[in-house]
Structures are given as C-alpha cells and as structure tokens.
Amino acid sequence: MTLLGRLLRNRRAGDTHLAWNLPNLQGPELLTLTSRNFDDGAPMPLEHCAKHVRGGDRSPHLAWTGLPPGTAQLLVVVEDVDVPVGKPAVHCAALVDPATGELETGALAGKEPGPGVRVLRSTIGRGYHGPAPVKGHGPHHYVFQLFALAAPVDGAARPDRARPRTLLPTIAAPVLARGRLTGVFER
C-alpha cells in the first residue's frame, strides 16, 4: 500500500467541493469550533482513527461558541479533503439539537449516537468513520464543519436516507453561523 500511496501522492480532492463551499451553506463565520482532543491544524489522536489502522473509531469531542439566537438545528459534516478522488469523502454527517451545547467523545456513533444527535449517511456508511488514509499518501486533512441552521432539515428531503452529496446541496434552511476545525492524520 505504501507504493500506491506514493503513486497517488499528487492526487487530492481539494476543498473546492467541501460542504463549506456550497452556495446554500454560506453564512457568517461566527462559530468557534474546538475539541479537547486536538487543536486546529494539529494531528488527530489514534483513538479517533479507523479500527483497521489500530484506532478506536470514536468521534472526537466537539464544542462550539457563538451560537446565534434562532438556531433551530446544527449540521455537522466531517470531510477528508485529501482523498485521491474528485470530491472529498464525507466521514460523518449529523443533525444536532442546539441545546446539547457540545458533543462528547463518541457522540457521533452510528449505532448509539449521543443525546440530541441524529446521524445521517456518509460516504462510508452511517455515523462517524475515523481517518484511514492510504499508507504513504501523505497527510490528510479532516475538516469538521458546523452549521447553525434557522430551520430543521426535514420534510421531503428525507435526510436519513439521502446520500450526503445529494442531501447537502438541497438544504434550504438559512445558515445563521458556521465554524470549522481541521484535524490531520498520516500513515
């Protein structure tokens, strides 16, 4: 796998197609998103990486400040911008009740999400899927994005069943605020 990683080293999805850059998810960058587990731009601990790379596959703690009044729902999207394909891989998508205040470690689990968390489909499955980049491909950046929405994501879109690349562009609720945090992992 190291050879494959080196061969693909210059192929990366980039951030052009991040949820962050979708026209319907634009909004003021008022939220500060942090984690007890890693700082912005710093390496992610193995506990939050995929099991097949000897990780715990547990979503990191996430906390935010700056939530504006009128926030009806939060949207969390985690994407790997360095996958060697055309668009970033969605490692997690979830809807969160703003009253939760923060997400504890493991709260984005597919089978038993934390209180106030509704996990959606991702590129890989349902719930959080930790980093597991191709060995030798170089550092991968995992962008944790948080969007404060003025209305809940429900109705005809059927968010629980939709693929993220289908669902994300159809979210019509105005974004009141947003914030992001990036973790790095390399094999």
ZIZI-V43532 format. One line per field, one symbol per residue. psi: psi as a letter, one per 20 degrees, with the letter a starting at -180 (. if undefined). A space follows every 10 residues. Layout:
# ZIZI-V43532
psi->???
This chain:
# ZIZI-V43532
psi->hhggghhjhj oqgrjhjqhh jphijqrqmi poprqihqrp jrqpqhhjrq hikkrikpqr ppqqqjpqqj ohqqppppqo ijqlahqqpo iqpqpppiih hrprpiijqh hmrrpjpoqr qahhbpapor qlrppiiapp pooopppoqi qqoabhhmhh hqqhigggii oipqohrqrq ppqqqq.
